[in-house]
Amino acid sequence: MENLWKLNFNEIEPITTKPEVIVEQQCNFLEQLTEGRVTAKVIPYEQLILPRYSKKGQDIEATSSDKLGDIGTIPKMRFYFEFYLTSPSTPKYKFRIMFFDYAKGQYPVELKIDADIATDIREKDYIKCVSENDFIMVLARILNSNKVKNVINALNLHATEPA
């Protein structure tokens, strides 16, 4: 019998890194650039747990379903992530840059970005990246938007002000 697999991997654009790993690398760069004063985080949506807070003496644990919808309604075949800015000096503050998700094959990646960032980079707030290279190019535009730079500057300034 002949080989029925008509695969030529030289014709397929290689995927070298998962989208969330690309974003995590950028998180590490930001932390180095700001000497830890500003941090960026990428977390799986399923693991999104808001910090504990107290209401009239009771400890209440808030989860993503309290604010963002029931996680049970999300199809299990997609991977969802949140990407945001914060700072050790403002642990309760978070500026959400975007949500992104993809299916098992990793690409296309679908981005839902902050409206102000979308305006800055002259895009809609929903972007579909069809390849790793496309994702990296769009991510660079997002990270260099005026809105992201302004939030980083504000967090950095807050972290350097005397208490």
C-alpha positions as semicolon CSV with decimal commas, in nm:
position;residue;x (nm);y (nm);z (nm)
1;M;0,000;0,000;0,000
2;E;0,117;0,352;-0,073
3;N;0,159;0,625;0,187
4;L;-0,164;0,825;0,193
5;W;-0,018;1,107;0,399
6;K;0,052;1,384;0,152
7;L;0,232;1,599;0,402
8;N;0,518;1,830;0,321
9;F;0,618;2,012;0,637
10;N;0,836;2,247;0,434
11;E;0,516;2,394;0,287
12;I;0,354;2,455;0,627
13;E;0,441;2,770;0,822
14;P;0,598;2,640;1,143
15;I;0,445;2,730;1,477
16;T;0,732;2,770;1,718
17;T;0,563;2,907;2,028
18;K;0,213;2,899;2,179
19;P;0,045;3,242;2,181
20;E;0,036;3,258;2,561
21;V;0,410;3,186;2,578
22;I;0,477;3,474;2,337
23;V;0,274;3,704;2,565
24;E;0,447;3,566;2,880
25;Q;0,785;3,650;2,725
26;Q;0,667;4,009;2,680
27;C;0,552;4,012;3,043
28;N;0,906;3,918;3,147
29;F;1,057;4,193;2,931
30;L;0,828;4,457;3,087
31;E;0,918;4,346;3,439
32;Q;1,288;4,376;3,351
33;L;1,243;4,716;3,184
34;T;1,059;4,860;3,486
35;E;1,275;4,680;3,743
36;G;0,963;4,507;3,874
37;R;0,763;4,827;3,932
38;V;0,512;4,736;3,659
39;T;0,410;4,383;3,577
40;A;0,205;4,224;3,305
41;K;0,026;3,895;3,353
42;V;-0,127;3,640;3,121
43;I;-0,353;3,390;3,290
44;P;-0,581;3,116;3,164
45;Y;-0,940;3,235;3,180
46;E;-1,050;2,913;3,354
47;Q;-0,810;2,990;3,639
48;L;-0,916;3,350;3,682
49;I;-0,974;3,393;4,053
50;L;-1,030;3,738;4,195
51;P;-0,874;3,811;4,536
52;R;-1,060;3,738;4,855
53;Y;-1,247;4,030;5,003
54;S;-1,440;4,082;5,322
55;K;-1,805;4,179;5,338
56;K;-1,937;4,258;5,686
57;G;-1,686;4,027;5,852
58;Q;-1,735;3,740;5,609
59;D;-1,461;3,614;5,381
60;I;-1,597;3,577;5,030
61;E;-1,397;3,432;4,741
62;A;-1,493;3,590;4,411
63;T;-1,439;3,392;4,094
64;S;-1,450;3,485;3,729
65;S;-1,810;3,365;3,711
66;D;-1,908;3,641;3,955
67;K;-1,811;3,909;3,704
68;L;-1,749;3,757;3,363
69;G;-2,003;3,480;3,311
70;D;-2,033;3,114;3,395
71;I;-1,720;2,925;3,293
72;G;-1,932;2,614;3,228
73;T;-2,075;2,777;2,917
74;I;-1,737;2,803;2,742
75;P;-1,669;2,526;2,492
76;K;-1,392;2,302;2,622
77;M;-1,207;2,288;2,290
78;R;-1,084;2,649;2,307
79;F;-0,816;2,795;2,529
80;Y;-0,893;3,139;2,678
81;F;-0,647;3,386;2,830
82;E;-0,653;3,728;2,990
83;F;-0,361;3,971;2,953
84;Y;-0,336;4,268;3,187
85;L;-0,108;4,524;3,352
86;T;-0,069;4,572;3,726
87;S;0,193;4,669;3,981
88;P;0,311;4,540;4,317
89;S;0,239;4,892;4,450
90;T;-0,125;4,869;4,329
91;P;-0,217;4,503;4,383
92;K;-0,592;4,563;4,350
93;Y;-0,557;4,750;4,019
94;K;-0,561;4,571;3,687
95;F;-0,576;4,718;3,339
96;R;-0,701;4,451;3,100
97;I;-0,522;4,481;2,767
98;M;-0,709;4,196;2,603
99;F;-0,861;3,853;2,612
100;F;-0,736;3,605;2,354
101;D;-0,829;3,253;2,262
102;Y;-0,755;2,978;2,016
103;A;-0,853;2,623;1,933
104;K;-0,631;2,320;1,966
105;G;-0,433;2,407;1,652
106;Q;-0,325;2,742;1,805
107;Y;-0,399;2,955;1,500
108;P;-0,599;3,154;1,424
109;V;-0,587;3,344;1,753
110;E;-0,882;3,569;1,826
111;L;-0,820;3,886;2,028
112;K;-1,071;4,104;2,210
113;I;-0,875;4,419;2,294
114;D;-0,949;4,726;2,504
115;A;-1,151;4,984;2,307
116;D;-0,899;5,265;2,367
117;I;-0,615;5,045;2,244
118;A;-0,820;4,956;1,936
119;T;-0,867;5,326;1,863
120;D;-0,494;5,394;1,913
121;I;-0,388;5,125;1,667
122;R;-0,679;5,195;1,428
123;E;-0,829;4,849;1,456
124;K;-1,161;4,710;1,568
125;D;-1,166;4,570;1,920
126;Y;-1,188;4,217;1,775
127;I;-0,886;4,099;1,575
128;K;-0,825;3,758;1,422
129;C;-0,458;3,664;1,375
130;V;-0,417;3,385;1,122
131;S;-0,052;3,298;1,192
132;E;0,217;3,328;1,456
133;N;0,384;3,608;1,261
134;D;0,051;3,794;1,233
135;F;-0,005;3,754;1,608
136;I;0,341;3,890;1,689
137;M;0,292;4,191;1,461
138;V;-0,049;4,276;1,613
139;L;0,084;4,222;1,967
140;A;0,369;4,467;1,896
141;R;0,118;4,730;1,784
142;I;-0,092;4,672;2,097
143;L;0,205;4,692;2,335
144;N;0,324;5,014;2,171
145;S;-0,018;5,183;2,172
146;N;-0,047;5,517;2,350
147;K;-0,301;5,371;2,594
148;V;-0,069;5,089;2,706
149;K;0,228;5,328;2,734
150;N;0,020;5,572;2,941
151;V;-0,097;5,300;3,181
152;I;0,261;5,171;3,221
153;N;0,386;5,527;3,286
154;A;0,114;5,586;3,545
155;L;0,185;5,257;3,724
156;N;0,559;5,322;3,712
157;L;0,515;5,674;3,854
158;H;0,290;5,545;4,133
159;A;0,547;5,280;4,223
160;T;0,828;5,534;4,248
161;E;0,637;5,789;4,460
162;P;0,721;5,789;4,828
163;A;0,454;5,629;5,048
